[in-house]
């Protein structure tokens, strides 16, 4: 799980905190003060985000709410971490930009819009006082509500609204910003406690809203800083484990058609008509959020499997798509419940063993990697969802070992893996990056993984294994191009051999057959097909049967990969 540095132990933070605590009143806040408050909010959320994850049941778990909010706050703070800016408006806008670019999931998108509205409320102010803070909180709430097509009460939106009201009342009573924060945080927790009364699914599951709790913790971290309280203690309240039967009953009340999540970042051509855009999105799916940056819009929508491409196509009619992420929410829900029932830690290892940090693009592939050996820590990522250096470091930061091998399994993740290894080495750990560029290479390398072996020898053996397999990938062309002697049209099915464009076809199964022909499959023994991107097992088995009919000597195995974007990833041995 992601972890931040222990901001609460920073000497500069301690010194600033003492000065704040000694002040009778806090009358103004400048850019440097706001930076410290954001650092405190991030540190406190880092301390408590697992408790927020434990609440994550509404509407369909599309990732861990606490983790998503933490990653969003990390991105927000990273934008100002190295700035020494006194102008509070400029700092606020930098926070908003970082939050938008780092937003993950429903909660992250809404949190980014809260920060965007907060920045608008401060705008050109060099400092803010209690009345300015109240106006910024009001604008934060209004912006967040505008970012949701159908706002749902009993969520982070409600908590934000109640916080804004409390800020306005506090500003009328006192000019002390510390007092304002106290009233706002109290109002947040009271609002969170009431969320089950506003949202029946929460009452059925026996929990409060996770996003609302996460937002309350963000503001509480700021308050703890100005009160001189620690930011790295245990959670304030005990979060009881989820009742699986209650969750199951609650899930029956979830709105149908939310089985897939699609997130699209695009740069619009000209001014965007948000009302018309919302109307079109409503015909596609539900749980819609639109996050607005300076020149980029982030669209988040839940929808049926057969409509997964429609938000992308809509965005392309309005501008240039720069990033896409898709995820099967119900598959993730099944994984969450299965893991809860098993009550097993994510990484099974003994102290001092080598841990394999594996980047995996799908839930099915996660299971396969975990089953391949003990001491495996999974980092979710792949095409269009490259994990950061921090994501990779977090995968083994708290494990009882100082030895790791990292398998990036994607050429676009190798640099981040190398940076993670460098940072871990500087911290006294021993890390090797296995230069895997594809998932099949990663699976082949894992055949030589020995958690009890000598690190250098294990890394060398794993690296040699990479050449044992050929990789095939089948996906959809995103643009018209002629590359490596192959001409393809946008929307056409294409096949890649070891990452190189090799063929174009009219269907995924035809692309598999064409690829195998170029990969000399007649001389090979084993084909392992991993299906994903919405394909069913029946479709994958039909493709396997077609392969078997053409290559009688080739043994074919079929597994669910669960990867987005790629219909098939396969290894040929």
ZIPEBEL-V107039 format. One record per residue. RES is the residue in one letter. OMEGA is omega in degrees with one decimal (* if undefined). D_LAST is the distance of its C-alpha to the last C-alpha in whole Angstrom. Layout:
# ZIPEBEL-V107039
res: {RES | RES}
omega: {OMEGA | OMEGA}
d_last: {D_LAST | D_LAST}
This chain:
# ZIPEBEL-V107039
res: {X | X | X | X | X | X | X | X | X | X | X | X | X | X | X | X | X | X | X | X | X | X | X | X | X | X | X | X | X | X | X | X | X | X | X | X | X | X | X | X | X | X | X | X | X | X | X | X | X | X | X | X | X | X | X | X | X | X | X | X | X | X | X | X | X | X | X | X | X | X | X | X | X | X | X | X | X | X | X | X | X | X | X | X | X | X | X | X | X | X | X | X | X | X | X | X | X | X | X | X | X | X | X | X | X | X | X | X | X | X | X | X | X | X | X | X | X | X | X | X | X | X | X | X | X | X | X | X | X | X | X | X | X | X | X | X | X | X | X | X | X | X | X | X | X | X | X | X | X | X | X | X | X | X | X | X | X | X | X | X | X | X | X | X | X | X | X | X | X | X | X | X | X | X | X | X | X | X | X | X | X | X | X | X | X | X | X | X | X | X | X | X | X | X | X | X | X | X | X | X | X | X | X | X | X | X | X | X | X | X | X | X | X | X | X | X | X | X | X | X | X | X | X | X | X | X | X | X | X | X | X | X | X | X | X | X | X | X | X | X | X | X | X | X | X | X | X | X | X | X | X | X | X | X | X | X | X | X | X | X | X | X | X | X | X | X | X | X | X | X | X | X | X | X | X | X | X | X | X | X | X | X | X | X | X | X | X | X | X | X | X | X | X | X | X | X | X | X | X | X | X | X | X | X | X | X | X | X | X | X | X | X | X | X | X | X | X | X | X | X | X | X | X | X | X | X | X | X | X | X | X | X | X | X | X | X | X | X | X | X | X | X | X | X | X | X | X | X | X | X | X | X | X | X | X | X | X | X | X | X | X | X | X | X | X | X | X | X | X | X | X | X | X | X | X | X | X | X | X | X | X | X | X | X | X | X | X | X | X | X | X | X | X | X | X | X | X | X | X | X | X | X | X | X | X | X | X | X | X | X | X | X | X | X | X | X | X | X | X | X | X | X | X | X | X | X | X | X | X | X | X | X | X | X | X | X | X | X | X | X | X | X | X | X | X | X | X | X | X | X | X | X | X | X | X | X | X | X | X | X | X | X | X | X | X | X | X | X | X | X | X | X | X | X | X | X | X | X | X | X | X | X | X | X | X | X | X | X | X | X | X | X | X | X | X | X | X | X | X | X | X | X | X | X | X | X | X | X | X | X | X | X | X | X | X | X | X | X | X | X | X | X | X | X | X | X | X | X | X | X | X | X | X | X | X | X | X | X | X | X | X | X | X | X | X | X | X | X | X | X | X | X | X | X | X | X | X | X | X | X | X | X | X | X | X | X | X | X | X | X | X | X | X}
omega: {-177.6 | 175.5 | 174.2 | 170.6 | -178.6 | -176.0 | -176.4 | -178.6 | 179.6 | -176.3 | 179.4 | 178.2 | 179.6 | -178.2 | 179.1 | -179.6 | 179.4 | 179.6 | 179.7 | -177.5 | -177.5 | -178.6 | 177.8 | 177.9 | 172.5 | -172.3 | -179.2 | 178.3 | 176.9 | -175.9 | 179.5 | 176.6 | -179.2 | 176.4 | 179.1 | 178.4 | 178.1 | 176.9 | 179.0 | 177.9 | 179.4 | -179.6 | -178.2 | 175.7 | 177.1 | 179.0 | -169.7 | -169.6 | 178.3 | 176.4 | 175.7 | 177.6 | -177.9 | 179.9 | -163.8 | 178.6 | -173.2 | -13.0 | 169.1 | -177.6 | 179.2 | -174.2 | -180.0 | -177.1 | 179.6 | 179.1 | 179.3 | -179.8 | 177.9 | 178.9 | 177.6 | 178.4 | 176.1 | 179.6 | 178.7 | -178.5 | 179.9 | -178.7 | -177.7 | -171.0 | -176.0 | 179.3 | 172.1 | -172.2 | -179.1 | -176.0 | -172.0 | 178.5 | 179.7 | 177.2 | -179.5 | 179.2 | 175.9 | 176.4 | -178.3 | 179.6 | 178.8 | 179.8 | 179.8 | -177.4 | -179.5 | -175.1 | 178.4 | 173.9 | 179.8 | -173.5 | 179.9 | 179.3 | -179.3 | 177.9 | 178.7 | 178.6 | 172.8 | 179.0 | 178.4 | 177.6 | 177.7 | 178.6 | 177.2 | -179.6 | 179.2 | 175.2 | -172.4 | -177.8 | 175.3 | 175.6 | 173.4 | 175.6 | -175.1 | 178.5 | 177.7 | 177.9 | 179.5 | 178.6 | 179.7 | 178.2 | 177.5 | 179.1 | 176.9 | 179.4 | -178.9 | 179.8 | 179.7 | 178.4 | 179.0 | -178.4 | -179.7 | -177.3 | 179.5 | -178.5 | 179.9 | 177.9 | -175.1 | 179.9 | 176.8 | 178.5 | 179.5 | -179.4 | 177.1 | 179.5 | 179.2 | 176.9 | 179.9 | 177.8 | -179.6 | 179.0 | -179.9 | 178.9 | -179.0 | -179.9 | 177.2 | -177.6 | -171.9 | 175.8 | -176.4 | 179.6 | 176.7 | 177.8 | 179.9 | 179.0 | 178.6 | -179.0 | -178.7 | -178.6 | 176.6 | 179.3 | 179.1 | -177.9 | 175.0 | 178.9 | 178.6 | -178.9 | -178.1 | -175.1 | 178.0 | 178.1 | -179.7 | -174.2 | -173.9 | -177.8 | 177.7 | 179.4 | 178.6 | -178.7 | 178.5 | -178.9 | 170.6 | -177.6 | -176.4 | -179.8 | 177.1 | 177.7 | 178.6 | 178.9 | 177.6 | 179.8 | 176.9 | -179.5 | 178.9 | 176.3 | 176.4 | -179.3 | 179.6 | 178.5 | -177.1 | 176.6 | 179.7 | -178.8 | -179.6 | -177.8 | -175.7 | 178.1 | 178.6 | 178.8 | -178.2 | -176.1 | 177.2 | 177.5 | -178.0 | 178.4 | 178.9 | 171.9 | -173.5 | 178.0 | 178.5 | 178.2 | 179.4 | 178.1 | 179.3 | -177.9 | 177.8 | -179.4 | -178.3 | 179.7 | -179.8 | 176.9 | -179.3 | -173.8 | 176.1 | 174.0 | 174.5 | 175.2 | -178.4 | 170.9 | 178.5 | 176.1 | -177.3 | 173.4 | -176.9 | -177.6 | -177.5 | 174.9 | -173.7 | -178.5 | 178.2 | 179.6 | 177.3 | -178.7 | 179.0 | 178.5 | 179.8 | 177.2 | -177.0 | -173.6 | -175.7 | 178.9 | -172.1 | 169.2 | 174.9 | 178.0 | -176.4 | 172.1 | -179.8 | 179.1 | -178.5 | 173.9 | 174.9 | -179.1 | 178.0 | -177.5 | 171.9 | -173.9 | 176.3 | -177.3 | -174.3 | -179.5 | -172.6 | -177.1 | -171.8 | 176.7 | 178.9 | 180.0 | 178.2 | -179.9 | -179.1 | 176.4 | -175.4 | -177.6 | -175.9 | 178.1 | -178.4 | 179.6 | 179.1 | 173.4 | 176.8 | 179.4 | 176.9 | -173.7 | -177.5 | 175.3 | 178.5 | 177.1 | 178.1 | 178.8 | -179.4 | -179.1 | 179.3 | 179.7 | 179.5 | -179.8 | -179.2 | 179.2 | 180.0 | 175.0 | -176.5 | -177.5 | 178.5 | -178.8 | 174.3 | 180.0 | 176.3 | 177.1 | 172.4 | 174.5 | 174.3 | 178.2 | -168.9 | 173.7 | -174.8 | -174.7 | -176.8 | -175.9 | 177.1 | 177.6 | 173.9 | -177.9 | -178.7 | 178.0 | -179.5 | -179.1 | -175.6 | -178.5 | 171.8 | 177.0 | 178.2 | 176.6 | -174.2 | 169.8 | -179.9 | 179.2 | -179.8 | 179.0 | 179.8 | 177.9 | -179.5 | 177.8 | 179.4 | 174.0 | 179.2 | 178.3 | -177.6 | 178.3 | -177.2 | -177.3 | 178.8 | -176.2 | -174.4 | -179.6 | -174.7 | -179.9 | 173.4 | -178.0 | -178.0 | 165.7 | -178.6 | 177.4 | -177.5 | 175.2 | 179.4 | -176.5 | -178.3 | -178.9 | -175.1 | -179.6 | 177.7 | 178.4 | 179.3 | 177.2 | 177.9 | 178.7 | 179.2 | -179.0 | 178.5 | 178.3 | 177.7 | 178.7 | 175.7 | 179.2 | -178.3 | -170.7 | 173.0 | 173.2 | 174.8 | -169.8 | 179.0 | -178.3 | -179.6 | 177.7 | 176.9 | 175.8 | 178.0 | 178.6 | 177.5 | 179.8 | -178.8 | 177.0 | 179.1 | -179.8 | 177.8 | -176.5 | -178.9 | -176.1 | 173.9 | -171.6 | -177.5 | -179.9 | 179.0 | -179.9 | 179.4 | -179.7 | 179.0 | 180.0 | 178.4 | -176.7 | -174.3 | -176.0 | -177.8 | -175.1 | 168.7 | -176.9 | 171.8 | 178.7 | -178.6 | -177.8 | -179.1 | 179.8 | -179.4 | 176.0 | 177.8 | -175.2 | 168.9 | -172.9 | 179.7 | 177.9 | -179.6 | 177.6 | 179.9 | 176.5 | 177.4 | -179.5 | 179.8 | 176.5 | -179.6 | 177.2 | 178.9 | 176.8 | -176.4 | 176.0 | -178.6 | 179.1 | -173.8 | -176.3 | 172.8 | -177.3 | -178.0 | 179.9 | 179.5 | -178.7 | 177.1 | 178.1 | 177.3 | -179.8 | -179.3 | 178.6 | -178.5 | 177.6 | 179.8 | -176.8 | 178.1 | -177.2 | -179.8 | -179.1 | -177.5 | -174.0 | -171.8 | 172.2 | 177.6 | -177.3 | 173.2 | -176.0 | -178.8 | 179.0 | 174.7 | 177.7 | 178.0 | 176.2 | -180.0 | 178.0 | 179.6 | 179.3 | 175.4 | 176.1 | 178.3 | 178.9 | 178.1 | 177.1 | -179.3 | 179.4 | -178.0 | -178.5 | -172.5 | -176.8 | -173.5 | 174.6 | -176.7 | 175.6 | -175.6 | 178.2 | 172.9 | 176.7 | -179.9 | -177.6 | 173.2 | 170.7 | -175.3 | 178.3 | 178.4 | 161.7 | -179.6 | 176.0 | -180.0 | -177.6 | *}
d_last: {34 | 36 | 39 | 42 | 44 | 47 | 49 | 52 | 52 | 52 | 56 | 57 | 56 | 58 | 61 | 61 | 61 | 64 | 66 | 65 | 66 | 69 | 70 | 73 | 71 | 68 | 70 | 67 | 63 | 62 | 59 | 58 | 59 | 57 | 54 | 55 | 55 | 52 | 50 | 52 | 51 | 47 | 48 | 49 | 47 | 44 | 46 | 46 | 43 | 42 | 45 | 44 | 41 | 42 | 44 | 42 | 42 | 44 | 43 | 39 | 37 | 36 | 35 | 37 | 41 | 42 | 38 | 39 | 42 | 42 | 39 | 41 | 44 | 42 | 42 | 45 | 46 | 44 | 46 | 49 | 48 | 49 | 52 | 56 | 57 | 60 | 61 | 59 | 59 | 56 | 54 | 54 | 53 | 50 | 49 | 49 | 47 | 44 | 44 | 43 | 40 | 39 | 40 | 38 | 38 | 41 | 43 | 42 | 43 | 47 | 47 | 46 | 49 | 51 | 51 | 52 | 55 | 56 | 56 | 57 | 60 | 61 | 60 | 62 | 64 | 64 | 64 | 65 | 67 | 67 | 68 | 66 | 63 | 64 | 64 | 60 | 59 | 61 | 59 | 56 | 56 | 57 | 54 | 52 | 54 | 53 | 50 | 49 | 50 | 51 | 52 | 52 | 54 | 53 | 51 | 50 | 53 | 55 | 55 | 55 | 58 | 60 | 60 | 61 | 64 | 65 | 64 | 67 | 69 | 69 | 70 | 73 | 74 | 73 | 72 | 70 | 66 | 65 | 67 | 66 | 62 | 64 | 65 | 61 | 59 | 62 | 61 | 58 | 57 | 60 | 58 | 55 | 57 | 58 | 55 | 54 | 57 | 56 | 53 | 53 | 49 | 50 | 52 | 50 | 48 | 50 | 49 | 51 | 49 | 46 | 47 | 50 | 50 | 48 | 50 | 53 | 51 | 51 | 55 | 55 | 54 | 56 | 59 | 58 | 58 | 61 | 63 | 61 | 59 | 56 | 52 | 50 | 52 | 50 | 50 | 54 | 53 | 51 | 49 | 48 | 45 | 44 | 45 | 42 | 44 | 46 | 43 | 42 | 46 | 46 | 43 | 44 | 47 | 44 | 45 | 42 | 40 | 39 | 35 | 33 | 34 | 34 | 36 | 36 | 38 | 40 | 43 | 45 | 47 | 51 | 52 | 50 | 52 | 51 | 53 | 52 | 48 | 49 | 50 | 47 | 45 | 47 | 46 | 42 | 42 | 43 | 44 | 44 | 45 | 45 | 45 | 47 | 47 | 49 | 47 | 44 | 44 | 41 | 41 | 40 | 40 | 38 | 38 | 36 | 33 | 34 | 36 | 33 | 33 | 37 | 38 | 36 | 37 | 41 | 40 | 39 | 43 | 44 | 43 | 39 | 37 | 35 | 33 | 32 | 31 | 30 | 30 | 30 | 33 | 33 | 29 | 31 | 34 | 32 | 30 | 33 | 35 | 32 | 32 | 36 | 36 | 34 | 36 | 33 | 33 | 30 | 29 | 29 | 30 | 33 | 35 | 34 | 30 | 27 | 26 | 23 | 24 | 21 | 22 | 21 | 22 | 22 | 24 | 21 | 18 | 21 | 21 | 18 | 18 | 21 | 20 | 17 | 20 | 24 | 26 | 24 | 26 | 25 | 26 | 26 | 25 | 23 | 24 | 28 | 28 | 27 | 29 | 32 | 32 | 34 | 32 | 29 | 32 | 33 | 30 | 31 | 35 | 36 | 34 | 36 | 34 | 34 | 30 | 27 | 24 | 23 | 20 | 21 | 18 | 19 | 21 | 24 | 25 | 24 | 28 | 29 | 27 | 28 | 32 | 31 | 30 | 33 | 36 | 34 | 35 | 38 | 39 | 38 | 35 | 32 | 29 | 26 | 23 | 20 | 19 | 16 | 17 | 14 | 14 | 10 | 11 | 14 | 12 | 10 | 13 | 15 | 13 | 16 | 19 | 22 | 25 | 27 | 26 | 27 | 27 | 26 | 24 | 22 | 21 | 20 | 18 | 16 | 16 | 15 | 12 | 11 | 10 | 7 | 5 | 7 | 9 | 11 | 15 | 18 | 21 | 25 | 26 | 29 | 31 | 32 | 30 | 29 | 26 | 24 | 26 | 25 | 28 | 28 | 30 | 31 | 30 | 27 | 24 | 21 | 18 | 16 | 13 | 13 | 17 | 18 | 20 | 18 | 20 | 23 | 23 | 26 | 24 | 21 | 19 | 20 | 18 | 15 | 16 | 17 | 14 | 11 | 14 | 14 | 10 | 11 | 9 | 11 | 9 | 6 | 6 | 5 | 7 | 9 | 12 | 14 | 18 | 21 | 24 | 26 | 24 | 24 | 22 | 24 | 23 | 19 | 19 | 21 | 18 | 16 | 18 | 18 | 15 | 15 | 18 | 17 | 14 | 15 | 12 | 10 | 10 | 11 | 12 | 14 | 16 | 19 | 18 | 22 | 21 | 24 | 24 | 20 | 20 | 16 | 14 | 10 | 7 | 4 | 0}
